[in-house]
C-alpha cells in the first residue's frame, strides 16, 4: 500500500489520541492565553498556513479576541510591517515537522516584540518544541509521506479543540469527539464513491467552502496539486461566480462543502456549475433536490467547523485514486520536499 494512502486511512486512529492528549492538557493551554492577550496570530507555511486560516476564523467566531492568519514567510520577511500585531499576541504555530525555517524565524521575531507562542507539532524533539512557550507534540499524527493527509486532519482538529478549550465550549468538544468516533465508518462508506469520482473525466479542480472550512478547503485544493498533480483552486462558495466561473467548464471537477443553509441559493449554484459542463460533488448535510453528480452526506453538526474533519477525507481519497488512474506515485512528487529549511537561516 502506498504510504500516502496508509496514512490517510490511519487519520482517525491518530485523532483519538490527539483529542485525549489535548483535552488532558487544557490547563496548560489556558495558561499561555491569559486575560492580557489581545489576539491569536496563527502562523504557518503551505498546508500549515491553510490550517491557520481555519483557525483564525474559529477564533473570531468563538473568542472575545482577534484571530489573524499569517503566512510565516511574510512575517519573516516583513516583520517590521506587522510589529503592532505582535504586541499582546499569542502566536499559534501548527506544524508537521516543527523545523520549517520561516515558522521558526517568525516566532523568534514575534517573541522579540512581545508575543508568546504555542506550538502544535507532529514531530518530537523539533526546534519549535524548544522555541515555543508551550508546545503540544503529536507524534502519532506525523506523516512520513511527503504529501500530508493524517497530519493536516489532526492539526485542523487540534486548532478546533484549542478553540473549544479556550471558549469553555464542552458542546464543541463533544461534537469533535462524535466526528472522530464516526470517522472510520465514514471512510468505509464513501471509499467506493471516491473511486468513482476519480475515474470520471476531469483535469482541473475547484474546491468551494465557507466559514471555518475556509482553510481546510484550501488544503483540499493543495492535495489535488500535490497528490495527483492536477491544477486546483479554492474559493468561497458563492464567490466562484465573481470571476473564477469563467474557468469552470467540461474538464472541471467542483467539490463544494455545503453548510445546509440557504439551500435554494446553493442548489442554483450547482445548476449553474453543471450548466457550464462541470462535474459537481456536494459534501454536507444534504437535503432537497440539488442535482449534483455525487452527494456525500455528513452529520448536521451544530458547530459547522466540525464538518471539516470528515470533509477533508473526500478530496484526499479522490486525489489518491486519481493519481492511481494517471499512473502517478503519490509518495514521490517531483520537486516537493516534506518541509523547507532555508539555506540562509541558522535554524
C-alpha positions as CSV (number, residue, x, y, z in Angstrom):
1,X,0.0,0.0,0.0
2,X,1.3,3.5,-0.8
3,X,2.3,5.4,2.3
4,X,0.1,8.3,1.4
5,X,-3.0,6.0,1.3
6,X,-1.9,4.2,4.5
7,X,-1.6,7.4,6.4
8,X,-4.9,8.7,5.1
9,X,-6.6,5.6,6.5
10,X,-4.9,6.0,9.9
11,X,-6.0,9.6,10.5
12,X,-8.9,8.7,12.8
13,X,-6.8,6.4,14.9
14,X,-4.4,9.4,15.4
15,X,-7.3,11.8,16.0
16,X,-8.4,9.7,19.0
17,X,-5.0,10.2,20.6
18,X,-4.9,13.9,19.6
19,X,-8.2,14.6,21.3
20,X,-7.4,12.8,24.5
21,X,-4.0,14.4,24.7
22,X,-5.1,18.0,24.2
23,X,-8.1,17.7,26.5
24,X,-5.9,16.3,29.3
25,X,-3.7,19.4,28.9
26,X,-6.4,22.1,28.8
27,X,-5.0,23.9,31.9
28,X,-1.6,24.3,30.1
29,X,-3.3,25.7,27.1
30,X,-5.2,28.3,29.1
31,X,-2.1,29.4,31.0
32,X,-0.5,30.6,27.8
33,X,-3.5,32.5,26.7
34,X,-4.2,34.8,29.7
35,X,-6.6,37.7,30.0
36,X,-3.9,40.2,28.9
37,X,-3.7,38.8,25.4
38,X,-5.4,40.7,22.6
39,X,-5.2,38.4,19.7
40,X,-4.3,34.9,18.4
41,X,-1.9,35.1,15.4
42,X,-1.8,31.7,13.5
43,X,1.3,31.3,11.5
44,X,2.3,28.5,9.1
45,X,3.6,27.6,5.6
46,X,1.8,25.7,2.9
47,X,-0.7,23.3,4.4
48,X,0.1,24.8,7.8
49,X,-0.9,28.2,6.6
50,X,-4.2,27.0,5.2
51,X,-5.0,25.4,8.6
52,X,-4.2,28.8,10.1
53,X,-6.9,30.3,8.0
54,X,-9.5,28.0,9.5
55,X,-8.0,28.6,13.0
56,X,-8.3,32.4,12.7
57,X,-12.0,32.1,11.6
58,X,-12.7,29.8,14.6
59,X,-11.0,32.3,16.9
60,X,-13.1,35.2,15.6
61,X,-16.3,33.2,15.9
62,X,-15.7,31.8,19.3
63,X,-13.4,34.1,21.4
64,X,-13.6,37.7,22.5
65,X,-10.2,38.4,20.9
66,X,-9.0,38.9,17.3
67,X,-7.9,35.9,15.2
68,X,-5.3,36.5,12.4
69,X,-3.8,34.1,9.9
70,X,-0.4,34.9,8.5
71,X,2.0,33.2,6.2
72,X,5.1,32.7,8.3
73,X,7.3,33.7,5.4
74,X,5.5,37.0,5.2
75,X,6.1,37.7,8.8
76,X,9.8,36.5,8.5
77,X,10.5,38.9,5.5
78,X,8.3,41.8,6.5
79,X,8.1,41.7,10.3
80,X,8.6,45.4,10.7
81,X,5.3,46.0,9.0
82,X,3.5,43.7,11.5
83,X,5.2,44.8,14.7
84,X,1.9,46.1,16.2
85,X,0.3,42.8,15.7
86,X,2.9,41.1,17.9
87,X,2.1,43.2,21.0
88,X,0.0,41.2,23.4
89,X,-0.4,38.4,20.9
90,X,-0.2,34.6,21.2
91,X,1.4,33.0,18.1
92,X,-0.1,29.6,17.3
93,X,2.0,27.5,15.0
94,X,0.5,24.2,13.8
95,X,3.4,22.3,12.1
96,X,4.2,18.8,10.9
97,X,8.0,19.0,11.4
98,X,8.5,21.9,13.7
99,X,11.6,22.6,11.6
100,X,10.4,24.9,8.8
101,X,12.7,27.9,8.7
102,X,10.0,30.5,8.1
103,X,8.0,29.4,11.1
104,X,10.9,29.4,13.4
105,X,12.2,32.8,12.3
106,X,8.7,34.3,12.5
107,X,8.3,33.0,16.1
108,X,11.7,34.5,17.0
109,X,10.6,37.9,15.6
110,X,7.3,37.7,17.4
111,X,8.7,36.8,20.8
112,X,11.3,39.6,20.4
113,X,8.4,42.0,20.0
114,X,6.1,41.0,22.9
115,X,4.3,37.9,21.6
116,X,4.2,34.5,23.3
117,X,4.0,31.3,21.3
118,X,2.1,27.9,21.2
119,X,3.4,25.2,19.1
120,X,1.3,22.2,17.9
121,X,3.8,19.9,16.2
122,X,3.7,16.3,15.0
123,X,7.4,15.5,15.5
124,X,9.2,15.0,18.8
125,X,12.4,16.9,19.6
126,X,11.9,19.7,17.0
127,X,13.3,23.2,17.2
128,X,9.7,24.5,17.6
129,X,9.3,22.5,20.7
130,X,12.3,24.3,22.3
131,X,11.3,27.7,21.0
132,X,7.6,27.9,21.9
133,X,6.4,28.9,25.4
134,X,4.2,25.9,25.3
135,X,4.3,23.1,22.8
136,X,2.0,20.2,22.3
137,X,3.6,17.3,20.5
138,X,1.5,14.8,18.5
139,X,4.0,12.2,17.1
140,X,1.2,9.8,16.2
141,X,-0.1,12.4,13.7
142,X,3.2,12.7,11.8
143,X,3.1,11.8,8.1
144,X,6.2,10.1,6.7
145,X,4.8,10.7,3.2
146,X,5.7,14.0,1.5
147,X,2.1,14.9,0.9
148,X,0.3,15.4,4.2
149,X,-3.0,13.7,4.9
150,X,-3.2,12.4,8.5
151,X,-1.2,15.4,9.8
152,X,-3.4,18.1,8.3
153,X,-6.6,16.5,9.6
154,X,-5.1,16.2,13.1
155,X,-3.7,19.8,13.1
156,X,-7.1,21.1,11.8
157,X,-8.8,19.2,14.7
158,X,-6.2,20.4,17.1
159,X,-6.9,24.0,16.3
160,X,-10.6,23.4,16.8
161,X,-10.0,21.6,20.1
162,X,-7.9,24.6,21.2
163,X,-10.8,27.0,20.4
164,X,-13.2,24.8,22.4
165,X,-10.9,24.7,25.4
166,X,-10.3,28.5,25.3
167,X,-14.0,29.2,24.9
168,X,-15.0,26.6,27.6
169,X,-17.3,25.1,25.0
170,X,-18.0,21.5,26.0
171,X,-20.6,21.1,23.3
172,X,-18.0,21.7,20.6
173,X,-15.7,19.2,22.3
174,X,-18.5,16.7,22.3
175,X,-19.2,17.1,18.6
176,X,-15.5,16.8,17.8
177,X,-15.3,13.5,19.7
178,X,-18.5,12.4,17.9
179,X,-16.9,13.1,14.5
180,X,-13.8,11.2,15.4
181,X,-15.8,8.2,16.6
182,X,-17.8,8.2,13.3
183,X,-14.7,8.7,11.1
184,X,-13.8,5.1,10.3
185,X,-17.4,4.3,9.2
186,X,-17.4,7.5,7.1
187,X,-14.3,6.5,5.2
188,X,-15.6,3.0,4.7
189,X,-19.0,4.2,3.5
190,X,-17.6,6.7,0.9
191,X,-14.4,5.0,-0.4
192,X,-16.1,3.4,-3.4
193,X,-17.7,6.8,-4.2
194,X,-14.3,8.5,-4.2
195,X,-13.0,5.8,-6.6
196,X,-16.0,6.5,-8.9
197,X,-15.3,10.3,-8.8
198,X,-11.6,9.7,-9.6
199,X,-12.5,7.6,-12.6
200,X,-14.6,10.4,-14.2
201,X,-13.1,12.6,-16.9
202,X,-11.8,15.8,-15.4
203,X,-8.4,17.6,-15.4
204,X,-8.8,20.5,-13.1
205,X,-10.5,21.0,-9.7
206,X,-12.3,23.8,-7.9
207,X,-13.0,23.5,-4.2
208,X,-15.6,25.6,-2.6
209,X,-16.1,26.2,1.2
210,X,-17.1,28.9,3.7
211,X,-16.6,29.8,7.3
212,X,-14.3,27.6,9.4
213,X,-13.9,25.3,6.4
214,X,-12.1,28.1,4.5
215,X,-8.6,26.8,5.3
216,X,-9.3,23.1,5.1
217,X,-11.0,23.6,1.8
218,X,-7.9,25.4,0.5
219,X,-5.8,22.5,1.8
220,X,-8.1,20.2,-0.2
221,X,-7.2,22.1,-3.4
222,X,-3.5,21.7,-2.5
223,X,-4.0,18.0,-2.0
224,X,-5.0,17.7,-5.7
225,X,-2.0,19.7,-6.8
226,X,0.4,17.6,-4.7
227,X,-1.0,14.0,-4.8
228,X,-2.4,13.7,-8.3
229,X,-0.7,16.7,-9.8
230,X,-3.8,18.3,-11.2
231,X,-4.3,22.1,-11.1
232,X,-6.8,23.1,-8.4
233,X,-8.0,26.3,-6.7
234,X,-10.2,27.2,-3.7
235,X,-12.9,29.9,-3.5
236,X,-15.8,30.8,-1.1
237,X,-19.0,29.1,-2.2
238,X,-20.9,31.9,-3.9
239,X,-17.7,33.8,-4.7
240,X,-16.9,31.4,-7.5
241,X,-19.4,33.4,-9.6
242,X,-17.2,36.5,-9.2
243,X,-14.6,35.7,-11.8
244,X,-13.5,32.1,-11.3
245,X,-16.6,30.8,-13.0
246,X,-15.1,31.7,-16.4
247,X,-12.6,28.8,-15.9
248,X,-15.3,26.3,-15.0
249,X,-16.0,24.0,-18.0
250,X,-16.3,20.4,-19.1
251,X,-12.9,19.4,-17.7
252,X,-13.6,20.7,-14.2
253,X,-14.5,18.8,-11.0
254,X,-16.1,21.0,-8.4
255,X,-16.2,19.8,-4.7
256,X,-18.5,22.0,-2.7
257,X,-18.7,21.9,1.1
258,X,-22.3,22.9,1.9
259,X,-23.5,24.3,5.2
260,X,-27.0,23.1,4.7
261,X,-28.2,26.7,4.9
262,X,-29.9,28.7,2.1
263,X,-30.3,25.6,0.1
264,X,-32.0,27.4,-2.8
265,X,-29.0,29.6,-3.4
266,X,-26.6,26.7,-3.2
267,X,-28.6,24.3,-5.4
268,X,-28.9,27.1,-8.0
269,X,-25.1,27.4,-7.9
270,X,-24.8,23.7,-8.5
271,X,-27.1,24.0,-11.5
272,X,-25.1,26.9,-12.9
273,X,-21.8,24.9,-12.5
274,X,-23.3,21.9,-14.2
275,X,-24.7,24.2,-16.9
276,X,-21.1,25.0,-17.7
277,X,-20.3,21.3,-18.0
278,X,-18.6,20.8,-14.6
279,X,-19.0,17.6,-12.6
280,X,-20.1,18.5,-9.1
281,X,-19.6,16.8,-5.7
282,X,-21.6,18.2,-2.8
283,X,-20.4,17.4,0.7
284,X,-22.6,18.3,3.6
285,X,-25.9,17.7,5.4
286,X,-27.6,17.4,2.0
287,X,-31.3,17.8,1.6
288,X,-33.6,18.8,-1.2
289,X,-33.1,18.5,-4.9
290,X,-29.6,19.5,-5.6
291,X,-29.0,17.7,-8.9
292,X,-25.3,17.3,-8.2
293,X,-23.4,14.4,-9.8
294,X,-22.4,13.0,-6.4
295,X,-23.6,13.6,-2.8
296,X,-21.5,12.8,0.2
297,X,-23.6,13.2,3.4
298,X,-22.1,14.2,6.7
299,X,-24.0,14.7,10.0
300,X,-25.6,18.1,10.6
301,X,-23.2,19.3,13.3
302,X,-24.3,22.3,15.3
303,X,-20.7,23.6,15.1
304,X,-20.0,23.8,11.4
305,X,-16.3,23.7,11.9
306,X,-16.6,20.1,12.9
307,X,-17.7,19.3,9.3
308,X,-14.1,20.0,8.2
309,X,-12.9,16.8,9.9
310,X,-14.8,14.3,7.7
311,X,-14.8,16.7,4.7
312,X,-11.1,16.6,4.1
313,X,-11.1,12.8,3.6
314,X,-13.1,13.1,0.4
315,X,-10.6,15.2,-1.6
316,X,-7.7,13.3,0.0
317,X,-9.2,10.0,-1.2
318,X,-10.3,11.3,-4.7
319,X,-6.9,12.8,-5.3
320,X,-5.2,9.5,-4.4
321,X,-7.3,7.4,-6.7
322,X,-6.9,9.9,-9.4
323,X,-3.1,9.5,-9.0
324,X,-3.6,5.8,-9.5
325,X,-5.7,6.4,-12.6
326,X,-2.9,8.6,-14.0
327,X,-0.1,6.3,-13.1
328,X,1.4,8.8,-10.6
329,X,3.3,7.6,-7.5
330,X,1.8,10.0,-4.8
331,X,4.6,9.1,-2.4
332,X,7.3,10.6,-4.8
333,X,6.0,14.1,-6.0
334,X,8.7,15.7,-8.2
335,X,10.1,18.9,-6.8
336,X,8.3,18.8,-3.5
337,X,10.0,18.4,-0.1
338,X,8.3,17.4,3.2
339,X,9.4,20.7,4.7
340,X,11.6,23.6,3.9
341,X,14.8,24.6,5.5
342,X,16.1,27.8,4.0
343,X,19.9,27.9,3.4
344,X,20.2,31.5,4.6
345,X,19.0,30.8,8.1
346,X,20.7,29.1,11.0
347,X,17.7,27.2,12.4
